[in-house]
Amino acid sequence: MSPDPFIPAAAPHSSDLADPIALYVHWPFCVSKCPYCDFNSHVRAEIDIEAWRDALLSDLAHEAALNGGRPLSSIFFGGGTPSLMPPRIVEALIDAATGHWPATSDIEITLEANPSSVEAARFADLAAAGVNRVSLGLQALEDEALRFLGRAHDVREGLAALDIAQSVFARVNFDLIYARPGQSEADWEAELARGLSFGTDHLSLYQLTIEPGTRFATLVAQGRLTPADADHAATLYEQTQAMTAAAGIPAYEISNHARAGQESRHNLIYWRYGDYAGIGPGAHGRRRGLATLRHRKPENWMNAVGRNRHGLQSEEPLDPADRAREALLMGLRLVEGVDLERVGRLSGVPIAALIDADAVARLAGHGLIRQEGRRLRIEPAGMLLLDAILPEVVAV
């Protein structure tokens, strides 16, 4: 018997079995590697498309057998560049997933796409395959910035792809990267205003960060690239919040903005600490209290599927403290914050042990965090300091 009566002997997992789950499908291939990207993406001269279809279907079937019976509320094709996938492969995976799990009536099926003319030409076929939401990697609305970011498209091509996407898909998101070296407040104001004028219901707006192992990290180490000053980046962040809120697309997560009801349902499952299945190279998942991880390198993943009919590298049980920590770290990214009672119930950690009450009181006095009953949320001013605040308040 557990020494703490709040924690049952069979520890709870991260979501109730009646709750919907999400599916993430990783396509690891890109035409080229962007200098800022630390995602699991790879460039290959040749890809055996049929072998990849079969391997992904096998990995999917294995995961579904272990996590079946629950409604499927979203599918997300990420990468890499999943818009390089033939639409028939996308369709096969959607059909298989909705065969393994009962789909909700409003299932969200998102595919990340690069805005090249070649990929945009596939949008109608992808919509016919079942994709109903596309996330377009515009990244910038200036040609010089696109060259700096290593993107293969220019602004004209990107906006043409956006036009096609908006005519084909019911829901469209696009990404922009700001706080680029040399970008002024006036530069970003003009660029973001242009982006807001396109009328999409969701925007993902990321500050440029220098990730270890990337080409940009090498340039910084060599003194050939100077990132934006932190104070300037903070000013641009505040400018972003003000402009998107005024346009009716406020932030609902630190870098994501949407009109009411247009939030990414798939990502909300992550941030609200629901269960999700992850298949394909390097894909993570959360399944009934287990953290699952697929082999990262495409060839290693393929070999594992050939041997075992799945690409799992590991599946590790998460103890109550791990689950509580993950739920808090993810949930506090959201403007809505977290329900501490729910986190305690899902993780098995007593509510009093989840957060440092003294740290919360201190930071609340500075207007950085707010606790109202069982709900804890980061204030707008605190979002700028989120990485510093989280270790202070999360006690588990």
VEXRO-436699 format. One record per residue (C-alpha): residue in three letters; x, y, z; chain. Coordinates in pm, whole numbers. Example, Ala and Ser with C-alpha at 12.3 -4.5 7.8 and 13.67 -1.06 7.14 Angstrom:
<nodes>
NODE | type | X | Y | Z | mol
NODE | ALA | 1230 | -450 | 780 | A
NODE | SER | 1367 | -106 | 714 | A
</nodes>
This chain:
<nodes>
NODE | type | X | Y | Z | mol
NODE | MET | 0 | 0 | 0 | A
NODE | SER | 118 | 353 | -76 | A
NODE | PRO | 240 | 538 | 235 | A
NODE | ASP | 42 | 844 | 121 | A
NODE | PRO | -335 | 777 | 96 | A
NODE | PHE | -357 | 1046 | -175 | A
NODE | ILE | -143 | 829 | -406 | A
NODE | PRO | -309 | 502 | -502 | A
NODE | ALA | -95 | 191 | -530 | A
NODE | ALA | -165 | 185 | -905 | A
NODE | ALA | -47 | 535 | -989 | A
NODE | PRO | -283 | 734 | -1212 | A
NODE | HIS | -178 | 810 | -1563 | A
NODE | SER | -188 | 1145 | -1736 | A
NODE | SER | -541 | 1130 | -1872 | A
NODE | ASP | -870 | 959 | -1804 | A
NODE | LEU | -938 | 668 | -2037 | A
NODE | ALA | -1257 | 836 | -2159 | A
NODE | ASP | -1067 | 1151 | -2261 | A
NODE | PRO | -972 | 1199 | -2626 | A
NODE | ILE | -616 | 1136 | -2735 | A
NODE | ALA | -405 | 1290 | -3008 | A
NODE | LEU | -178 | 1134 | -3269 | A
NODE | TYR | 152 | 1284 | -3383 | A
NODE | VAL | 314 | 1153 | -3704 | A
NODE | HIS | 676 | 1255 | -3767 | A
NODE | TRP | 807 | 1283 | -4124 | A
NODE | PRO | 1178 | 1353 | -4077 | A
NODE | PHE | 1286 | 1465 | -4423 | A
NODE | CYS | 1358 | 1814 | -4555 | A
NODE | VAL | 1499 | 1948 | -4879 | A
NODE | SER | 1764 | 2135 | -4677 | A
NODE | LYS | 1845 | 2202 | -4312 | A
NODE | CYS | 1763 | 2554 | -4188 | A
NODE | PRO | 2043 | 2714 | -3982 | A
NODE | TYR | 1817 | 2781 | -3680 | A
NODE | CYS | 1651 | 2438 | -3672 | A
NODE | ASP | 1722 | 2181 | -3401 | A
NODE | PHE | 1426 | 1958 | -3488 | A
NODE | ASN | 1473 | 1597 | -3591 | A
NODE | SER | 1503 | 1671 | -3961 | A
NODE | HIS | 1728 | 1509 | -4219 | A
NODE | VAL | 1825 | 1554 | -4582 | A
NODE | ARG | 1837 | 1238 | -4793 | A
NODE | ALA | 1908 | 1205 | -5165 | A
NODE | GLU | 1659 | 920 | -5202 | A
NODE | ILE | 1359 | 803 | -4999 | A
NODE | ASP | 1176 | 474 | -5049 | A
NODE | ILE | 826 | 615 | -5017 | A
NODE | GLU | 648 | 278 | -5014 | A
NODE | ALA | 877 | 144 | -4743 | A
NODE | TRP | 812 | 454 | -4533 | A
NODE | ARG | 436 | 419 | -4576 | A
NODE | ASP | 447 | 58 | -4463 | A
NODE | ALA | 675 | 135 | -4168 | A
NODE | LEU | 460 | 423 | -4042 | A
NODE | LEU | 146 | 211 | -4072 | A
NODE | SER | 315 | -66 | -3873 | A
NODE | ASP | 433 | 177 | -3603 | A
NODE | LEU | 83 | 322 | -3588 | A
NODE | ALA | -81 | -20 | -3552 | A
NODE | HIS | 150 | -110 | -3264 | A
NODE | GLU | 75 | 212 | -3077 | A
NODE | ALA | -299 | 180 | -3135 | A
NODE | ALA | -301 | -174 | -2997 | A
NODE | LEU | -158 | -40 | -2670 | A
NODE | ASN | -372 | 272 | -2650 | A
NODE | GLY | -697 | 178 | -2819 | A
NODE | GLY | -1063 | 240 | -2754 | A
NODE | ARG | -1044 | 611 | -2682 | A
NODE | PRO | -1173 | 886 | -2912 | A
NODE | LEU | -916 | 1046 | -3141 | A
NODE | SER | -954 | 1424 | -3147 | A
NODE | SER | -654 | 1529 | -3355 | A
NODE | ILE | -383 | 1413 | -3591 | A
NODE | PHE | -74 | 1625 | -3649 | A
NODE | PHE | 177 | 1561 | -3927 | A
NODE | GLY | 502 | 1730 | -3824 | A
NODE | GLY | 864 | 1718 | -3923 | A
NODE | GLY | 1080 | 1767 | -4106 | A
NODE | THR | 860 | 1872 | -4394 | A
NODE | PRO | 547 | 1655 | -4406 | A
NODE | SER | 414 | 1845 | -4708 | A
NODE | LEU | 678 | 1649 | -4900 | A
NODE | MET | 476 | 1334 | -4826 | A
NODE | PRO | 265 | 1211 | -5119 | A
NODE | PRO | -101 | 1282 | -5039 | A
NODE | ARG | -188 | 914 | -5081 | A
NODE | ILE | 47 | 831 | -4792 | A
NODE | VAL | -117 | 1097 | -4577 | A
NODE | GLU | -457 | 954 | -4668 | A
NODE | ALA | -346 | 600 | -4582 | A
NODE | LEU | -229 | 713 | -4238 | A
NODE | ILE | -547 | 909 | -4168 | A
NODE | ASP | -762 | 614 | -4275 | A
NODE | ALA | -559 | 375 | -4058 | A
NODE | ALA | -569 | 606 | -3756 | A
NODE | THR | -945 | 659 | -3776 | A
NODE | GLY | -982 | 285 | -3819 | A
NODE | HIS | -782 | 212 | -3506 | A
NODE | TRP | -952 | 482 | -3296 | A
NODE | PRO | -1303 | 628 | -3320 | A
NODE | ALA | -1263 | 981 | -3451 | A
NODE | THR | -1446 | 1267 | -3283 | A
NODE | SER | -1697 | 1444 | -3506 | A
NODE | ASP | -1479 | 1754 | -3519 | A
NODE | ILE | -1140 | 1584 | -3549 | A
NODE | GLU | -861 | 1828 | -3631 | A
NODE | ILE | -607 | 1702 | -3886 | A
NODE | THR | -311 | 1937 | -3924 | A
NODE | LEU | -15 | 1915 | -4160 | A
NODE | GLU | 294 | 2136 | -4147 | A
NODE | ALA | 388 | 2269 | -4490 | A
NODE | ASN | 661 | 2469 | -4653 | A
NODE | PRO | 531 | 2742 | -4882 | A
NODE | SER | 705 | 2630 | -5200 | A
NODE | SER | 509 | 2620 | -5523 | A
NODE | VAL | 574 | 2247 | -5554 | A
NODE | GLU | 424 | 2173 | -5214 | A
NODE | ALA | 138 | 2422 | -5256 | A
NODE | ALA | 38 | 2234 | -5569 | A
NODE | ARG | -41 | 1937 | -5342 | A
NODE | PHE | -271 | 2128 | -5108 | A
NODE | ALA | -595 | 2032 | -5284 | A
NODE | ASP | -496 | 1666 | -5282 | A
NODE | LEU | -399 | 1686 | -4914 | A
NODE | ALA | -739 | 1837 | -4834 | A
NODE | ALA | -906 | 1556 | -5029 | A
NODE | ALA | -699 | 1310 | -4824 | A
NODE | GLY | -857 | 1445 | -4505 | A
NODE | VAL | -627 | 1727 | -4389 | A
NODE | ASN | -844 | 2013 | -4263 | A
NODE | ARG | -584 | 2244 | -4110 | A
NODE | VAL | -246 | 2349 | -4244 | A
NODE | SER | 43 | 2518 | -4062 | A
NODE | LEU | 252 | 2711 | -4312 | A
NODE | GLY | 617 | 2790 | -4245 | A
NODE | LEU | 635 | 3140 | -4393 | A
NODE | GLN | 885 | 3244 | -4118 | A
NODE | ALA | 935 | 3599 | -4254 | A
NODE | LEU | 778 | 3850 | -4492 | A
NODE | GLU | 1105 | 4000 | -4616 | A
NODE | ASP | 1321 | 3835 | -4881 | A
NODE | GLU | 1648 | 3928 | -4711 | A
NODE | ALA | 1526 | 3774 | -4384 | A
NODE | LEU | 1420 | 3456 | -4563 | A
NODE | ARG | 1768 | 3422 | -4711 | A
NODE | PHE | 1919 | 3476 | -4366 | A
NODE | LEU | 1694 | 3204 | -4223 | A
NODE | GLY | 1797 | 2963 | -4498 | A
NODE | ARG | 1449 | 2935 | -4645 | A
NODE | ALA | 1409 | 2811 | -5001 | A
NODE | HIS | 1108 | 3031 | -5084 | A
NODE | ASP | 1079 | 3407 | -5130 | A
NODE | VAL | 796 | 3631 | -5013 | A
NODE | ARG | 610 | 3615 | -5344 | A
NODE | GLU | 611 | 3236 | -5345 | A
NODE | GLY | 517 | 3220 | -4978 | A
NODE | LEU | 217 | 3449 | -5015 | A
NODE | ALA | 102 | 3258 | -5324 | A
NODE | ALA | 109 | 2939 | -5115 | A
NODE | LEU | -85 | 3115 | -4838 | A
NODE | ASP | -353 | 3218 | -5089 | A
NODE | ILE | -387 | 2858 | -5206 | A
NODE | ALA | -396 | 2729 | -4849 | A
NODE | GLN | -672 | 2974 | -4752 | A
NODE | SER | -878 | 2869 | -5053 | A
NODE | VAL | -841 | 2497 | -4979 | A
NODE | PHE | -829 | 2447 | -4601 | A
NODE | ALA | -1089 | 2551 | -4346 | A
NODE | ARG | -821 | 2651 | -4095 | A
NODE | VAL | -478 | 2799 | -4166 | A
NODE | ASN | -190 | 2891 | -3937 | A
NODE | PHE | 140 | 3041 | -4039 | A
NODE | ASP | 466 | 3091 | -3851 | A
NODE | LEU | 680 | 3402 | -3829 | A
NODE | ILE | 1019 | 3435 | -3659 | A
NODE | TYR | 1102 | 3772 | -3505 | A
NODE | ALA | 1378 | 3927 | -3290 | A
NODE | ARG | 1613 | 3863 | -3578 | A
NODE | PRO | 1951 | 4039 | -3569 | A
NODE | GLY | 1910 | 4401 | -3673 | A
NODE | GLN | 1528 | 4394 | -3669 | A
NODE | SER | 1393 | 4720 | -3525 | A
NODE | GLU | 1060 | 4783 | -3356 | A
NODE | ALA | 940 | 4962 | -3669 | A
NODE | ASP | 1053 | 4669 | -3887 | A
NODE | TRP | 860 | 4415 | -3680 | A
NODE | GLU | 555 | 4641 | -3646 | A
NODE | ALA | 529 | 4667 | -4025 | A
NODE | GLU | 592 | 4296 | -4080 | A
NODE | LEU | 346 | 4180 | -3815 | A
NODE | ALA | 82 | 4428 | -3933 | A
NODE | ARG | 115 | 4279 | -4280 | A
NODE | GLY | 85 | 3929 | -4139 | A
NODE | LEU | -228 | 4022 | -3944 | A
NODE | SER | -384 | 4165 | -4259 | A
NODE | PHE | -400 | 3822 | -4424 | A
NODE | GLY | -695 | 3721 | -4207 | A
NODE | THR | -588 | 3382 | -4073 | A
NODE | ASP | -739 | 3277 | -3743 | A
NODE | HIS | -414 | 3148 | -3590 | A
NODE | LEU | -56 | 3274 | -3585 | A
NODE | SER | 257 | 3116 | -3435 | A
NODE | LEU | 505 | 3393 | -3356 | A
NODE | TYR | 844 | 3278 | -3230 | A
NODE | GLN | 1147 | 3473 | -3116 | A
NODE | LEU | 1464 | 3358 | -3285 | A
NODE | THR | 1656 | 3145 | -3038 | A
NODE | ILE | 2004 | 3008 | -3087 | A
NODE | GLU | 1977 | 2634 | -3030 | A
NODE | PRO | 2282 | 2417 | -2955 | A
NODE | GLY | 2408 | 2216 | -3249 | A
NODE | THR | 2262 | 2444 | -3515 | A
NODE | ARG | 2449 | 2640 | -3781 | A
NODE | PHE | 2349 | 2963 | -3607 | A
NODE | ALA | 2506 | 2839 | -3281 | A
NODE | THR | 2831 | 2780 | -3466 | A
NODE | LEU | 2820 | 3132 | -3614 | A
NODE | VAL | 2755 | 3284 | -3271 | A
NODE | ALA | 3049 | 3090 | -3125 | A
NODE | GLN | 3269 | 3219 | -3409 | A
NODE | GLY | 3160 | 3578 | -3348 | A
NODE | ARG | 2998 | 3596 | -3692 | A
NODE | LEU | 2641 | 3635 | -3566 | A
NODE | THR | 2514 | 3853 | -3283 | A
NODE | PRO | 2166 | 3763 | -3151 | A
NODE | ALA | 1917 | 4031 | -3061 | A
NODE | ASP | 1968 | 4193 | -2723 | A
NODE | ALA | 1743 | 4042 | -2455 | A
NODE | ASP | 1586 | 4377 | -2362 | A
NODE | HIS | 1512 | 4453 | -2726 | A
NODE | ALA | 1362 | 4106 | -2774 | A
NODE | ALA | 1140 | 4167 | -2469 | A
NODE | THR | 1020 | 4493 | -2622 | A
NODE | LEU | 933 | 4313 | -2945 | A
NODE | TYR | 747 | 4048 | -2744 | A
NODE | GLU | 536 | 4312 | -2572 | A
NODE | GLN | 473 | 4477 | -2908 | A
NODE | THR | 358 | 4141 | -3042 | A
NODE | GLN | 113 | 4087 | -2757 | A
NODE | ALA | -39 | 4432 | -2799 | A
NODE | MET | -79 | 4410 | -3176 | A
NODE | THR | -227 | 4062 | -3183 | A
NODE | ALA | -470 | 4140 | -2900 | A
NODE | ALA | -584 | 4455 | -3080 | A
NODE | ALA | -642 | 4247 | -3394 | A
NODE | GLY | -861 | 3999 | -3208 | A
NODE | ILE | -600 | 3720 | -3215 | A
NODE | PRO | -465 | 3729 | -2859 | A
NODE | ALA | -204 | 3493 | -2722 | A
NODE | TYR | -341 | 3177 | -2565 | A
NODE | GLU | 8 | 3031 | -2522 | A
NODE | ILE | 341 | 3207 | -2500 | A
NODE | SER | 403 | 3198 | -2878 | A
NODE | ASN | 61 | 3108 | -3021 | A
NODE | HIS | -227 | 3341 | -3099 | A
NODE | ALA | -579 | 3264 | -3214 | A
NODE | ARG | -930 | 3392 | -3246 | A
NODE | ALA | -1167 | 3241 | -2993 | A
NODE | GLY | -1234 | 2878 | -3083 | A
NODE | GLN | -949 | 2857 | -3333 | A
NODE | GLU | -676 | 2741 | -3094 | A
NODE | SER | -475 | 2437 | -3202 | A
NODE | ARG | -667 | 2152 | -3044 | A
NODE | HIS | -373 | 1920 | -3095 | A
NODE | ASN | -126 | 2139 | -2908 | A
NODE | LEU | -380 | 2202 | -2633 | A
NODE | ILE | -374 | 1830 | -2558 | A
NODE | TYR | 3 | 1860 | -2498 | A
NODE | TRP | -21 | 2174 | -2291 | A
NODE | ARG | -315 | 2045 | -2087 | A
NODE | TYR | -127 | 1721 | -2029 | A
NODE | GLY | -349 | 1479 | -2211 | A
NODE | ASP | -234 | 1152 | -2364 | A
NODE | TYR | -93 | 1145 | -2717 | A
NODE | ALA | 57 | 878 | -2937 | A
NODE | GLY | 375 | 963 | -3125 | A
NODE | ILE | 497 | 761 | -3424 | A
NODE | GLY | 784 | 805 | -3668 | A
NODE | PRO | 1152 | 884 | -3601 | A
NODE | GLY | 1218 | 1061 | -3271 | A
NODE | ALA | 849 | 1097 | -3185 | A
NODE | HIS | 760 | 1131 | -2818 | A
NODE | GLY | 433 | 1016 | -2665 | A
NODE | ARG | 249 | 991 | -2336 | A
NODE | ARG | 51 | 672 | -2291 | A
NODE | ARG | -124 | 576 | -1967 | A
NODE | GLY | 153 | 699 | -1742 | A
NODE | LEU | 437 | 596 | -1975 | A
NODE | ALA | 675 | 824 | -2164 | A
NODE | THR | 734 | 672 | -2508 | A
NODE | LEU | 1021 | 757 | -2741 | A
NODE | ARG | 1094 | 637 | -3095 | A
NODE | HIS | 1443 | 592 | -3240 | A
NODE | ARG | 1560 | 931 | -3366 | A
NODE | LYS | 1771 | 857 | -3674 | A
NODE | PRO | 1550 | 758 | -3971 | A
NODE | GLU | 1760 | 453 | -4057 | A
NODE | ASN | 1762 | 331 | -3696 | A
NODE | TRP | 1387 | 375 | -3671 | A
NODE | MET | 1332 | 185 | -3997 | A
NODE | ASN | 1556 | -99 | -3878 | A
NODE | ALA | 1365 | -118 | -3550 | A
NODE | VAL | 1032 | -137 | -3733 | A
NODE | GLY | 1176 | -413 | -3951 | A
NODE | ARG | 1279 | -611 | -3644 | A
NODE | ASN | 992 | -540 | -3407 | A
NODE | ARG | 709 | -394 | -3619 | A
NODE | HIS | 743 | -72 | -3421 | A
NODE | GLY | 1002 | 203 | -3382 | A
NODE | LEU | 1004 | 228 | -3002 | A
NODE | GLN | 1337 | 300 | -2841 | A
NODE | SER | 1198 | 322 | -2488 | A
NODE | GLU | 881 | 339 | -2283 | A
NODE | GLU | 944 | 448 | -1927 | A
NODE | PRO | 695 | 480 | -1642 | A
NODE | LEU | 666 | 833 | -1506 | A
NODE | ASP | 652 | 859 | -1130 | A
NODE | PRO | 402 | 1100 | -968 | A
NODE | ALA | 657 | 1380 | -932 | A
NODE | ASP | 754 | 1353 | -1299 | A
NODE | ARG | 393 | 1370 | -1410 | A
NODE | ALA | 318 | 1664 | -1184 | A
NODE | ARG | 627 | 1851 | -1301 | A
NODE | GLU | 545 | 1794 | -1667 | A
NODE | ALA | 183 | 1900 | -1622 | A
NODE | LEU | 287 | 2223 | -1450 | A
NODE | LEU | 569 | 2310 | -1692 | A
NODE | MET | 341 | 2258 | -1991 | A
NODE | GLY | 25 | 2409 | -1846 | A
NODE | LEU | 183 | 2730 | -1721 | A
NODE | ARG | 272 | 2817 | -2080 | A
NODE | LEU | -99 | 2871 | -2137 | A
NODE | VAL | -273 | 3201 | -2064 | A
NODE | GLU | -545 | 2997 | -1887 | A
NODE | GLY | -283 | 2849 | -1653 | A
NODE | VAL | -337 | 2522 | -1467 | A
NODE | ASP | -598 | 2375 | -1236 | A
NODE | LEU | -388 | 2251 | -944 | A
NODE | GLU | -663 | 2015 | -831 | A
NODE | ARG | -660 | 1849 | -1174 | A
NODE | VAL | -280 | 1825 | -1176 | A
NODE | GLY | -291 | 1663 | -833 | A
NODE | ARG | -557 | 1418 | -947 | A
NODE | LEU | -375 | 1321 | -1267 | A
NODE | SER | -34 | 1291 | -1110 | A
NODE | GLY | -110 | 1159 | -764 | A
NODE | VAL | 85 | 1437 | -590 | A
NODE | PRO | -87 | 1624 | -305 | A
NODE | ILE | -184 | 1974 | -410 | A
NODE | ALA | 18 | 2132 | -129 | A
NODE | ALA | 333 | 1968 | -266 | A
NODE | LEU | 293 | 2089 | -624 | A
NODE | ILE | 406 | 2450 | -587 | A
NODE | ASP | 620 | 2662 | -358 | A
NODE | ALA | 357 | 2881 | -194 | A
NODE | ASP | 614 | 3132 | -67 | A
NODE | ALA | 760 | 3177 | -418 | A
NODE | VAL | 412 | 3219 | -563 | A
NODE | ALA | 326 | 3485 | -304 | A
NODE | ARG | 652 | 3670 | -367 | A
NODE | LEU | 615 | 3666 | -746 | A
NODE | ALA | 247 | 3757 | -721 | A
NODE | GLY | 352 | 4067 | -531 | A
NODE | HIS | 555 | 4167 | -835 | A
NODE | GLY | 261 | 4108 | -1070 | A
NODE | LEU | 422 | 3807 | -1237 | A
NODE | ILE | 191 | 3525 | -1130 | A
NODE | ARG | -163 | 3492 | -995 | A
NODE | GLN | -334 | 3221 | -793 | A
NODE | GLU | -712 | 3224 | -766 | A
NODE | GLY | -831 | 2928 | -563 | A
NODE | ARG | -695 | 2614 | -727 | A
NODE | ARG | -602 | 2789 | -1055 | A
NODE | LEU | -249 | 2918 | -1107 | A
NODE | ARG | -156 | 3132 | -1407 | A
NODE | ILE | 136 | 3339 | -1524 | A
NODE | GLU | 54 | 3708 | -1567 | A
NODE | PRO | 136 | 3876 | -1901 | A
NODE | ALA | 444 | 4043 | -1752 | A
NODE | GLY | 558 | 3706 | -1620 | A
NODE | MET | 550 | 3537 | -1960 | A
NODE | LEU | 865 | 3731 | -2048 | A
NODE | LEU | 1035 | 3562 | -1753 | A
NODE | LEU | 872 | 3222 | -1782 | A
NODE | ASP | 1196 | 3022 | -1793 | A
NODE | ALA | 1310 | 3185 | -1470 | A
NODE | ILE | 971 | 3168 | -1295 | A
NODE | LEU | 901 | 2801 | -1350 | A
NODE | PRO | 1193 | 2665 | -1144 | A
NODE | GLU | 1096 | 2903 | -866 | A
NODE | VAL | 733 | 2799 | -829 | A
NODE | VAL | 728 | 2432 | -933 | A
NODE | ALA | 811 | 2243 | -614 | A
NODE | VAL | 800 | 1882 | -735 | A
</nodes>
